């Protein structure tokens, strides 16, 4: 495969291998060596893009900026909505999925299944990383903190949350050894140096933002610095780069919604990156940014119109608890009655009356099935999350 942009190939090296605990079939137990891949150091690499690729990247950046700057008073609500959307889609790429109800319960902190809990943890990780990036620089400590937030409740890997791996990992193949692996990342003792080099790359100012985000993401996935959670943190890094470069200031772009719709092509282009072919990966990231920005604008329009639709159905008295509820449900689509009291400044009895009124009109529904400590969700807001992903999927043509 001949690269069109001059980008160094990954090297390889054969290393000794021995299972720490004897497990799996004999073929796994008798593996004695493994061929690891060694990503290049790219921190100060000269990045030269073709004119057409620069133009595509500039258009994608404009589309993202238009979304970020054009939402007016809906921007705060849209920001939270898009962080949830991006985190859910990024989790789905890793085959982590949950029902809307389970996800809603996990959002409010109610014990739910592991997938829903993990999806909510991805929200915290993404939020943490982009907020730090907004301060002007991305540091290794920011990456580690995002990983800690992602993994600290993980039933298997919580012990390594926020820590670079101290073992050899691999992608695909056997669960018990790197036999048949699709990709074997660099040895763990090289991770810190490679990540320090990557931080030099992501904090540069001389690379077009979308290309920088795409290449940084691919390099991160090649380093694979964690035992688990690499994909979700690596995709969070994309939006972190866009935030640091000022492409966005208050929203995230739900790029993972596009990537999950054509997962095979996305993974193939990460493989191509290791062979020195990067143009198509940059093109994909630019196209994903433009498409996701346009569909996020459509969701912003839907969300902005919901309070008027709700008021037409409920016809609340102006200033009543029900009326005030309709103003905060875009920001807080899953809530308890105590939160209604706090947000509306009313008493408990009025809050319950307002909840009952909205429930009668099917604007909200109860998601716990309990008599105490009950939680309600605004169905229209949560359903728009799935609707955005569905619209994106319809516009993406999966690679053959």
PALUMZA-268764 format. One line per 3 residues: for each residue x, y, z of N, C-alpha, C. Coordinates in steps of 0.02 Angstrom, whole numbers, plus 50000, padded with zeros to 5 digits. Example, Ala and Ser with C-alpha at 12.3 -4.5 7.8 and 13.67 -1.06 7.14 Angstrom:
// PALUMZA-268764
50660 49716 50390 50615 49775 50390 50660 49835 50390 | 50642 49888 50354 50684 49947 50357 50645 50002 50394
***
This chain:
// PALUMZA-268764
50043 49941 50000 50000 50000 50000 50044 50062 50000 | 50038 50103 49950 50080 50162 49942 50048 50222 49976 | 50080 50250 50027 50050 50308 50060 50056 50371 50017
50005 50414 50018 50008 50476 49979 50037 50532 50022 | 50028 50530 50088 50063 50576 50133 50122 50538 50162 | 50178 50571 50167 50238 50538 50192 50231 50528 50267
50217 50467 50287 50208 50452 50359 50246 50388 50374 | 50283 50386 50428 50325 50327 50443 50283 50265 50461 | 50308 50208 50437 50275 50145 50453 50293 50124 50525
50252 50081 50554 50269 50050 50618 50323 49998 50606 | 50371 49995 50649 50420 49942 50647 50393 49882 50686 | 50429 49828 50686 50409 49768 50724 50470 49737 50756
50457 49699 50808 50512 49667 50845 50485 49605 50879 | 50523 49551 50877 50503 49489 50910 50527 49491 50982 | 50481 49479 51028 50497 49480 51099 50479 49413 51131
50515 49394 51184 50496 49332 51220 50426 49340 51250 | 50391 49286 51257 50325 49287 51286 50315 49225 51330 | 50286 49236 51388 50269 49181 51433 50207 49199 51472
50159 49154 51475 50099 49167 51514 50116 49177 51587 | 50084 49226 51618 50093 49235 51691 50055 49182 51729 | 49997 49162 51703 49957 49109 51732 49939 49060 51676
49953 48997 51685 49940 48948 51632 49865 48939 51623 | 49841 48961 51565 49770 48958 51550 49760 48944 51476 | 49700 48920 51459 49682 48910 51390 49709 48844 51361
49698 48834 51297 49721 48772 51265 49797 48769 51261 | 49823 48711 51243 49895 48701 51240 49929 48750 51192 | 49895 48766 51137 49924 48812 51089 49939 48880 51120
49899 48901 51168 49912 48964 51204 49966 48955 51256 | 49965 48900 51290 50013 48889 51344 50084 48880 51319 | 50092 48863 51256 50159 48850 51229 50186 48907 51186
50151 48963 51184 50177 49021 51148 50239 49047 51185 | 50294 49056 51148 50357 49077 51180 50382 49144 51155 | 50352 49170 51102 50374 49236 51078 50316 49271 51043
50322 49336 51037 50269 49376 51007 50302 49432 50966 | 50271 49448 50910 50296 49503 50869 50257 49566 50886 | 50290 49613 50919 50258 49675 50939 50269 49728 50885
50223 49777 50881 50230 49832 50835 50255 49893 50873 | 50297 49932 50840 50328 49990 50871 50309 50053 50834 | 50262 50092 50860 50242 50154 50826 50300 50202 50823
50303 50244 50771 50356 50294 50766 50344 50350 50816 | 50396 50387 50832 50388 50448 50871 50367 50504 50823 | 50312 50538 50839 50284 50586 50792 50281 50657 50820
50306 50667 50880 50298 50731 50914 50319 50791 50871 | 50375 50785 50838 50401 50841 50798 50404 50824 50724 | 50366 50774 50704 50365 50753 50634 50336 50807 50589
50366 50816 50531 50341 50865 50483 50277 50837 50451 | 50222 50873 50458 50157 50850 50432 50140 50893 50371 | 50139 50861 50313 50124 50897 50251 50062 50867 50218
50009 50905 50218 49946 50883 50189 49939 50910 50118 | 49904 50873 50076 49889 50898 50009 49839 50955 50013 | 49838 50995 49960 49791 51051 49958 49719 51030 49967
49696 50978 49930 49626 50956 49938 49611 50932 50009 | 49659 50899 50041 49647 50874 50108 49643 50932 50157 | 49684 50983 50147 49680 51043 50189 49611 51075 50182
49587 51079 50120 49522 51111 50107 49465 51073 50141 | 49468 51006 50138 49417 50964 50170 49418 50975 50245 | 49478 50980 50273 49485 50991 50344 49459 51059 50366
49471 51110 50325 49446 51177 50341 49370 51179 50339 | 49340 51145 50291 49267 51143 50288 49238 51108 50349 | 49269 51051 50369 49245 51015 50427 49250 51058 50490
49305 51094 50496 49314 51138 50554 49261 51193 50555 | 49245 51220 50496 49193 51272 50492 49125 51243 50512 | 49110 51182 50490 49047 51151 50507 49041 51141 50583
49096 51119 50614 49096 51110 50687 49089 51177 50723 | 49123 51228 50699 49120 51294 50730 49050 51325 50723 | 49019 51313 50665 48951 51338 50654 48903 51307 50705
48909 51243 50717 48868 51210 50767 48880 51241 50836 | 48943 51250 50852 48962 51273 50919 48940 51345 50932 | 48940 51386 50880 48927 51457 50890 48856 51477 50873
48817 51433 50842 48752 51453 50816 48692 51433 50856 | 48702 51405 50915 48645 51378 50952 48615 51426 51003 | 48649 51483 51014 48620 51533 51059 48604 51506 51128
48544 51519 51151 48525 51500 51220 48517 51425 51228 | 48514 51387 51173 48508 51314 51178 48576 51280 51186 | 48630 51320 51185 48697 51290 51184 48711 51246 51245
48691 51269 51304 48705 51230 51364 48669 51163 51362 | 48605 51164 51343 48567 51102 51338 48597 51056 51285 | 48616 51085 51228 48644 51045 51174 48710 51014 51195
48751 51052 51233 48815 51026 51254 48809 50962 51293 | 48764 50961 51342 48753 50900 51381 48726 50844 51339 | 48680 50860 51295 48650 50810 51251 48703 50777 51206
48748 50818 51178 48798 50791 51132 48852 50751 51168 | 48868 50770 51229 48915 50729 51268 48886 50660 51280 | 48821 50658 51297 48789 50593 51307 48788 50553 51242
48772 50587 51186 48768 50553 51122 48836 50524 51102 | 48888 50564 51107 48955 50541 51088 48978 50484 51132 | 48965 50488 51197 48987 50435 51243 48951 50370 51229
48886 50373 51215 48848 50313 51200 48874 50281 51136 | 48884 50321 51083 48907 50294 51019 48977 50265 51025 | 49021 50299 51061 49088 50274 51070 49088 50207 51107
49044 50200 51156 49037 50137 51192 49012 50082 51145 | 48965 50100 51101 48938 50049 51055 48991 50022 51008 | 49040 50063 50990 49095 50038 50948 49130 49980 50983
49132 49981 51049 49163 49927 51088 49112 49873 51106 | 49054 49875 51074 49000 49826 51088 48974 49831 51159 | 48977 49892 51187 48948 49906 51252 48883 49944 51240
48827 49913 51256 48762 49942 51239 48713 49928 51296 | 48663 49970 51301 48611 49962 51352 48547 49995 51327 | 48491 49976 51356 48428 50008 51338 48426 50080 51363
48382 50119 51334 48373 50189 51356 48356 50191 51430 | 48313 50144 51453 48293 50144 51523 48352 50129 51569 | 48392 50079 51551 48451 50063 51592 48500 50121 51592
48510 50151 51535 48555 50209 51530 48530 50266 51573 | 48464 50279 51571 48435 50333 51610 48444 50319 51685 | 48433 50257 51706 48442 50241 51777 48514 50252 51798
48561 50232 51755 48631 50242 51772 48649 50316 51774 | 48618 50356 51731 48630 50428 51731 48615 50460 51799 | 48563 50436 51831 48542 50466 51894 48576 50434 51954
48617 50382 51940 48655 50350 51993 48622 50289 52023 | 48569 50263 51991 48537 50203 52015 48575 50143 51988 | 48585 50093 52029 48621 50033 52008 48589 50005 51945
48630 49995 51894 48605 49968 51831 48653 49914 51807 | 48643 49890 51746 48688 49838 51722 48757 49869 51706 | 48807 49826 51697 48875 49849 51688 48883 49892 51626
48846 49875 51572 48852 49913 51510 48827 49984 51519 | 48769 49992 51551 48742 50059 51563 48789 50100 51608 | 48815 50069 51660 48861 50103 51705 48924 50125 51668
48948 50082 51624 49008 50098 51585 48994 50156 51536 | 48935 50157 51506 48917 50211 51461 48915 50279 51497 | 48889 50279 51557 48887 50340 51596 48958 50361 51618
48999 50311 51634 49069 50327 51652 49105 50359 51593 | 49087 50339 51532 49118 50369 51473 49101 50443 51467 | 49042 50463 51491 49023 50534 51492 49071 50573 51537
49084 50546 51597 49130 50579 51643 49200 50585 51614 | 49222 50532 51580 49290 50533 51551 49295 50585 51496 | 49246 50587 51452 49247 50635 51397 49243 50706 51424
49198 50717 51471 49190 50785 51500 49255 50808 51532 | 49287 50764 51570 49349 50781 51604 49403 50800 51553 | 49410 50761 51501 49465 50773 51454 49454 50837 51413
49393 50850 51390 49383 50910 51350 49386 50973 51393 | 49365 50969 51456 49370 51028 51499 49443 51046 51512 | 49485 50996 51523 49556 51009 51532 49587 51037 51468
49566 51010 51411 49592 51033 51347 49574 51105 51334 | 49515 51126 51359 49494 51195 51351 49538 51245 51387 | 49579 51221 51433 49625 51265 51469 49687 51282 51427
49694 51248 51369 49748 51267 51324 49801 51214 51312 | 49801 51160 51350 49851 51108 51341 49823 51042 51364 | 49844 50989 51330 49825 50921 51351 49887 50888 51381
49880 50864 51442 49937 50834 51477 49924 50759 51489 | 49977 50723 51501 49970 50652 51517 49925 50643 51578 | 49931 50687 51627 49889 50681 51686 49815 50686 51669
49798 50725 51617 49728 50731 51595 49704 50665 51565 | 49747 50633 51527 49730 50568 51497 49719 50517 51552 | 49763 50516 51602 49758 50468 51656 49695 50480 51698
49678 50543 51709 49617 50558 51748 49555 50537 51709 | 49554 50549 51645 49497 50527 51604 49489 50451 51608 | 49545 50416 51604 49542 50342 51609 49519 50321 51678
49541 50355 51729 49518 50338 51797 49442 50344 51802 | 49415 50399 51774 49343 50408 51777 49306 50356 51736 | 49335 50334 51682 49304 50283 51640 49302 50215 51674
49355 50197 51710 49365 50128 51731 49359 50116 51806 | 49348 50168 51847 49355 50157 51920 49301 50111 51948 | 49245 50103 51912 49193 50057 51936 49191 49993 51894
49239 49984 51850 49238 49925 51807 49246 49861 51849 | 49203 49811 51837 49207 49751 51879 49271 49710 51869 | 49306 49721 51814 49366 49681 51800 49430 49723 51808
49430 49784 51781 49492 49822 51776 49495 49884 51819 | 49453 49889 51870 49454 49948 51913 49523 49958 51946 | 49559 49905 51959 49623 49911 51994 49675 49948 51953
49666 49950 51887 49715 49984 51844 49687 50050 51816 | 49632 50074 51844 49603 50137 51821 49652 50194 51832 | 49662 50233 51779 49707 50291 51785 49780 50273 51784
49798 50213 51761 49867 50191 51759 49884 50163 51691 | 49944 50180 51666 49968 50147 51606 49979 50073 51620 | 49970 50033 51570 49976 49960 51579 50048 49940 51597
50052 49887 51635 50116 49858 51654 50122 49786 51628 | 50084 49772 51576 50083 49706 51545 50081 49715 51469 | 50095 49661 51434 50087 49661 51362 50014 49647 51346
49984 49688 51304 49915 49675 51282 49914 49661 51208 | 49855 49645 51182 49848 49631 51111 49775 49639 51091 | 49763 49644 51026 49696 49653 51000 49678 49593 50957
49621 49562 50972 49598 49505 50932 49635 49441 50951 | 49617 49387 50916 49650 49323 50930 49624 49290 50993 | 49667 49256 51027 49649 49217 51086 49641 49262 51147
49601 49240 51195 49595 49275 51259 49653 49261 51306 | 49692 49210 51291 49742 49185 51339 49814 49199 51320 | 49825 49218 51257 49892 49234 51234 49886 49275 51170
49940 49306 51146 49936 49344 51084 49934 49300 51021 | 49922 49236 51029 49917 49191 50972 49860 49214 50926 | 49876 49227 50863 49825 49247 50815 49800 49318 50823
49837 49359 50861 49815 49428 50872 49815 49468 50807 | 49767 49514 50801 49765 49559 50744 49817 49614 50749 | 49832 49634 50811 49882 49686 50822 49909 49679 50892
49975 49683 50897 50008 49680 50963 50043 49747 50974 | 50019 49787 51021 50049 49853 51034 50120 49848 51061 | 50153 49905 51068 50223 49904 51093 50226 49879 51165
50285 49854 51185 50293 49831 51254 50278 49887 51304 | 50255 49868 51362 50231 49917 51411 50285 49966 51432 | 50349 49945 51431 50402 49990 51453 50414 50048 51405
50384 50046 51345 50390 50101 51297 50331 50149 51300 | 50280 50132 51338 50218 50171 51336 50228 50243 51360 | 50262 50253 51415 50269 50321 51442 50305 50366 51392
50358 50342 51361 50395 50383 51313 50353 50398 51252 | 50316 50349 51227 50273 50360 51169 50217 50409 51185 | 50189 50404 51245 50135 50450 51264 50161 50520 51275
50221 50527 51303 50251 50594 51310 50261 50625 51242 | 50283 50585 51194 50292 50609 51125 50225 50629 51094 | 50173 50590 51108 50107 50605 51081 50081 50671 51109
50096 50686 51173 50074 50750 51201 50108 50809 51166 | 50170 50800 51145 50202 50852 51105 50163 50863 51041 | 50142 50809 51009 50105 50813 50946 50038 50848 50955
50000 50828 51007 49932 50856 51014 49932 50929 51035 | 49988 50953 51061 49991 51022 51084 50024 51069 51033 | 50037 51043 50974 50065 51085 50921 50011 51131 50891
50034 51185 50861 49988 51233 50830 49996 51236 50754 | 50043 51198 50726 50059 51205 50655 50027 51152 50611 | 49979 51114 50638 49946 51061 50601 49871 51077 50598
49839 51071 50540 49767 51081 50537 49731 51039 50590 | 49682 51067 50623 49653 51036 50683 49624 50967 50670 | 49587 50958 50615 49556 50894 50603 49607 50840 50588
49660 50858 50550 49713 50810 50537 49749 50793 50602 | 49761 50843 50643 49795 50831 50707 49754 50783 50750 | 49688 50793 50753 49645 50750 50793 49645 50679 50766
49641 50671 50700 49639 50604 50670 49704 50567 50682 | 49760 50600 50670 49825 50567 50677 49841 50552 50751 | 49822 50598 50795 49833 50586 50866 49792 50526 50890
49730 50522 50866 49688 50466 50885 49719 50400 50862 | 49741 50397 50800 49769 50336 50773 49833 50317 50810 | 49874 50367 50826 49936 50352 50863 49919 50326 50933
49870 50356 50965 49849 50332 51032 49827 50260 51028 | 49786 50243 50978 49762 50174 50972 49819 50126 50958 | 49870 50149 50923 49928 50105 50910 49969 50094 50974
49975 50146 51014 50011 50138 51078 49972 50093 51125 | 49905 50101 51125 49861 50061 51167 49886 50061 51239 | 49887 50120 51271 49925 50126 51334 49892 50095 51395
49828 50075 51390 49793 50050 51448 49775 49976 51439 | 49762 49944 51495 49739 49874 51492 49672 49870 51456 | 49627 49916 51471 49562 49919 51438 49540 49992 51435
49492 50006 51391 49466 50074 51385 49502 50116 51334 | 49548 50087 51295 49588 50125 51248 49545 50159 51194 | 49496 50122 51167 49456 50149 51113 49416 50210 51135
49385 50206 51194 49343 50262 51218 49385 50323 51237 | 49443 50312 51268 49486 50368 51284 49516 50397 51220 | 49535 50353 51174 49563 50377 51111 49515 50419 51071
49451 50400 51071 49401 50441 51035 49385 50505 51074 | 49389 50503 51140 49381 50565 51178 49437 50614 51161 | 49495 50587 51145 49552 50630 51128 49538 50671 51064
49497 50644 51019 49480 50681 50958 49446 50746 50976 | 49394 50743 51017 49358 50804 51036 49401 50848 51081 | 49446 50818 51119 49491 50858 51161 49537 50901 51117
49562 50873 51063 49604 50911 51017 49564 50968 50986 | 49502 50953 50965 49460 51005 50935 49445 51061 50985 | 49436 51043 51049 49424 51094 51100 49488 51136 51111
49544 51102 51115 49607 51139 51128 49622 51187 51071 | 49606 51168 51010 49621 51210 50952 49567 51263 50940 | 49514 51264 50981 49464 51316 50975 49412 51302 50921
49413 51242 50892 49361 51225 50843 49293 51222 50877 | 49292 51197 50938 49233 51199 50980 49250 51235 51045 | 49199 51263 51076 49209 51296 51141 49161 51271 51194
49102 51246 51173 49052 51226 51222 49017 51161 51206 | 49029 51133 51148 48997 51070 51129 49050 51018 51113 | 49029 50957 51103 49071 50907 51072 49037 50886 51007
49077 50862 50960 49050 50838 50897 49041 50763 50902 | 48980 50737 50891 48968 50665 50900 48996 50623 50843 | 49062 50626 50836 49097 50592 50782 49089 50516 50787
49087 50489 50848 49080 50417 50856 49014 50391 50827 | 48964 50434 50821 48901 50413 50791 48911 50394 50718 | 48959 50427 50684 48975 50410 50615 49019 50348 50614
49068 50345 50658 49115 50289 50658 49081 50223 50673 | 49033 50224 50719 48999 50161 50737 48956 50137 50679 | 48934 50183 50636 48892 50163 50579 48932 50129 50525
48998 50137 50525 49041 50102 50477 49104 50080 50514 | 49093 50038 50564 49147 50016 50609 49203 49981 50571 | 49186 49940 50521 49237 49901 50486 49286 49947 50449
49260 49998 50416 49304 50045 50381 49348 50082 50431 | 49319 50104 50485 49356 50140 50537 49414 50098 50563 | 49401 50035 50579 49455 49992 50604 49507 49979 50549
49484 49972 50487 49531 49960 50432 49578 50019 50424 | 49553 50079 50431 49595 50138 50423 49645 50147 50480 | 49626 50123 50540 49675 50122 50594 49731 50073 50579
49714 50017 50547 49766 49970 50526 49810 50001 50472 | 49778 50037 50425 49816 50069 50371 49865 50120 50398 | 49846 50155 50452 49890 50204 50484 49956 50171 50502
49954 50110 50524 50015 50075 50545 50059 50056 50486 | 50030 50060 50425 50068 50047 50364 50089 50112 50330 | 50077 50168 50363 50099 50232 50335 50048 50266 50291
49988 50238 50284 49935 50268 50243 49887 50306 50287 | 49886 50372 50282 49847 50412 50330 49795 50457 50297 | 49800 50469 50232 49754 50517 50200 49681 50498 50210
49665 50434 50198 49595 50413 50202 49569 50419 50273 | 49611 50407 50321 49591 50415 50391 49574 50488 50406 | 49616 50534 50382 49602 50605 50393 49538 50624 50357
49528 50599 50296 49467 50613 50259 49406 50588 50297 | 49410 50528 50325 49355 50500 50364 49339 50545 50423 | 49390 50568 50459 49377 50610 50517 49345 50676 50498
49367 50703 50441 49337 50766 50417 49264 50755 50397 | 49252 50702 50359 49183 50688 50337 49139 50673 50397 | 49165 50636 50446 49126 50620 50506 49109 50684 50545
49157 50730 50548 49145 50793 50584 49091 50834 50550 | 49094 50839 50484 49043 50877 50448 48974 50846 50455 | 48970 50781 50445 48905 50747 50450 48877 50751 50521
48919 50737 50570 48896 50739 50640 48874 50810 50659 | 48909 50860 50635 48891 50930 50651 48822 50947 50621 | 48810 50926 50560 48746 50941 50528 48688 50906 50564
48698 50842 50583 48645 50806 50618 48636 50832 50689 | 48689 50856 50719 48683 50887 50786 48643 50951 50781 | 48651 50989 50727 48610 51048 50716 48536 51029 50712
48522 50974 50677 48452 50952 50672 48425 50934 50741 | 48466 50901 50782 48444 50885 50850 48435 50948 50891 | 48477 50997 50881 48470 51060 50917 48403 51093 50902
48382 51089 50839 48317 51117 50819 48260 51079 50853 | 48266 51012 50854 48215 50971 50887 48211 50989 50961 | 48269 50992 50994 48269 51006 51066 48241 51075 51081
48260 51123 51039 48236 51192 51052 48160 51197 51047 | 48130 51154 51007 48057 51157 50998 48018 51118 51049 | 48051 51076 51089 48015 51033 51135 47976 51071 51189
48005 51121 51222 47966 51155 51275 47899 51183 51250 | 47897 51210 51189 47834 51236 51163 47784 51179 51149 | 47810 51123 51124 47766 51065 51113 47738 51040 51179
47782 51037 51230 47759 51015 51295 47707 51062 51324 | 47718 51127 51317 47671 51176 51345 47603 51172 51310 | 47604 51158 51245 47541 51150 51209 47501 51091 51235
47536 51039 51257 47502 50979 51282 47479 50989 51354 | 47520 51021 51396 47506 51026 51467 47465 51089 51484 | 47478 51143 51447 47446 51208 51461 47453 51227 51534
47515 51231 51559 47524 51247 51630 47512 51321 51644 | 47495 51336 51705 47489 51405 51726 47559 51435 51728 | 47568 51495 51700 47633 51526 51696 47663 51534 51766
47724 51512 51774 47758 51517 51838 47745 51459 51884 | 47701 51413 51864 47686 51355 51907 47744 51306 51905 | 47741 51256 51950 47795 51206 51952 47800 51168 51886
47742 51151 51857 47742 51116 51793 47774 51160 51738 | 47758 51224 51739 47786 51270 51690 47862 51274 51696 | 47886 51278 51757 47958 51283 51769 47994 51217 51752
47960 51161 51763 47990 51097 51745 48007 51093 51671 | 47963 51121 51630 47973 51118 51558 48034 51156 51535 | 48058 51201 51578 48117 51240 51561 48182 51205 51579
48181 51157 51625 48244 51126 51644 48254 51056 51618 | 48202 51025 51588 48208 50955 51569 48255 50944 51510 | 48270 50995 51470 48320 50987 51418 48389 50978 51449
48403 51014 51503 48467 51008 51537 48470 50947 51582 | 48414 50928 51610 48412 50873 51659 48355 50825 51638 | 48367 50783 51588 48313 50741 51563 48296 50682 51608
48336 50668 51658 48323 50616 51707 48328 50648 51776 | 48275 50641 51817 48273 50680 51879 48230 50647 51932 | 48241 50668 51994 48200 50648 52051 48153 50705 52070
48104 50692 52112 48059 50745 52132 48095 50797 52175 | 48146 50775 52212 48186 50823 52251 48221 50873 52205 | 48244 50849 52147 48275 50894 52099 48223 50942 52069
48162 50919 52062 48108 50963 52039 48099 51020 52089 | 48098 51002 52153 48090 51053 52206 48146 51104 52201 | 48208 51079 52195 48266 51124 52192 48264 51168 52131
48250 51138 52074 48252 51176 52010 48194 51226 52003 | 48137 51210 52031 48078 51253 52022 48067 51300 52080 | 48099 51286 52137 48089 51328 52196 48020 51320 52227
47989 51263 52217 47922 51251 52244 47925 51202 52301 | 47867 51185 52330 47866 51136 52385 47856 51066 52357 | 47863 51016 52401 47860 50947 52380 47792 50928 52351
47738 50952 52382 47671 50935 52358 47660 50962 52287 | 47681 51023 52275 47673 51053 52209 47716 51017 52157 | 47775 50996 52180 47819 50960 52134 47788 50894 52113
47759 50858 52161 47726 50794 52143 47667 50806 52097 | 47630 50859 52108 47573 50874 52064 47597 50889 51993 | 47652 50925 51987 47679 50941 51922 47703 50879 51886
47738 50835 51923 47762 50772 51894 47703 50731 51869 | 47651 50726 51910 47592 50687 51891 47560 50715 51828 | 47557 50781 51823 47527 50812 51764 47566 50796 51701
47632 50801 51704 47674 50787 51646 47673 50713 51629 | 47667 50671 51681 47664 50599 51669 47598 50581 51634 | 47545 50613 51651 47481 50601 51619 47483 50616 51544
47521 50666 51526 47527 50686 51456 47582 50648 51419 | 47612 50598 51452 47665 50556 51423 47727 50596 51403 | 47738 50652 51437 47798 50691 51424 47856 50663 51464
47841 50636 51522 47891 50602 51563 47864 50533 51582 | 47909 50489 51601 47887 50424 51626 47934 50401 51681 | 47907 50362 51726 47944 50338 51785 47986 50278 51764
48050 50276 51785 48095 50224 51758 48120 50174 51810 | 48099 50182 51874 48124 50135 51925 48075 50080 51941 | 48011 50094 51933 47961 50045 51953 47955 50037 52028
47980 50086 52066 47979 50082 52138 47928 50131 52166 | 47911 50120 52229 47865 50166 52263 47902 50221 52299 | 47965 50210 52315 48005 50261 52348 48067 50275 52305
48096 50335 52315 48155 50355 52278 48145 50347 52203 | 48089 50371 52180 48071 50362 52110 48108 50413 52066 | 48115 50395 52002 48151 50436 51953 48110 50439 51889
48109 50499 51858 48072 50508 51796 48120 50529 51741 | 48100 50517 51679 48140 50535 51621 48097 50570 51570 | 48126 50620 51536 48092 50654 51481 48103 50614 51418
48052 50578 51397 48060 50530 51342 48082 50563 51278 | 48057 50622 51262 48074 50654 51198 48149 50669 51194 | 48179 50689 51250 48250 50706 51249 48292 50643 51240
48276 50591 51277 48314 50529 51271 48305 50496 51203 | 48244 50500 51176 48232 50470 51110 48269 50507 51055 | 48281 50572 51063 48318 50609 51012 48389 50585 51009
48416 50561 51064 48484 50533 51064 48488 50475 51015 | 48440 50429 51018 48439 50373 50971 48423 50398 50901 | 48380 50449 50895 48360 50474 50830 48420 50504 50792
48464 50540 50828 48523 50568 50796 48566 50512 50768 | 48579 50461 50808 48620 50405 50784 48587 50369 50725 | 48521 50364 50726 48486 50331 50670 48492 50373 50607
48486 50439 50612 48493 50482 50552 48563 50476 50523 | 48613 50476 50567 48682 50469 50543 48691 50403 50507 | 48665 50349 50537 48673 50283 50506 48642 50280 50437
48586 50315 50427 48554 50315 50362 48595 50351 50309 | 48637 50398 50331 48676 50438 50284 48746 50410 50272 | 48764 50359 50310 48830 50328 50303 48823 50266 50259
48865 50261 50209 48867 50201 50167 48924 50157 50189 | 48909 50102 50225 48963 50059 50249 49006 50034 50192 | 49071 50028 50206 49118 50002 50156 49101 49930 50139
49108 49909 50076 49094 49839 50058 49143 49792 50090
***
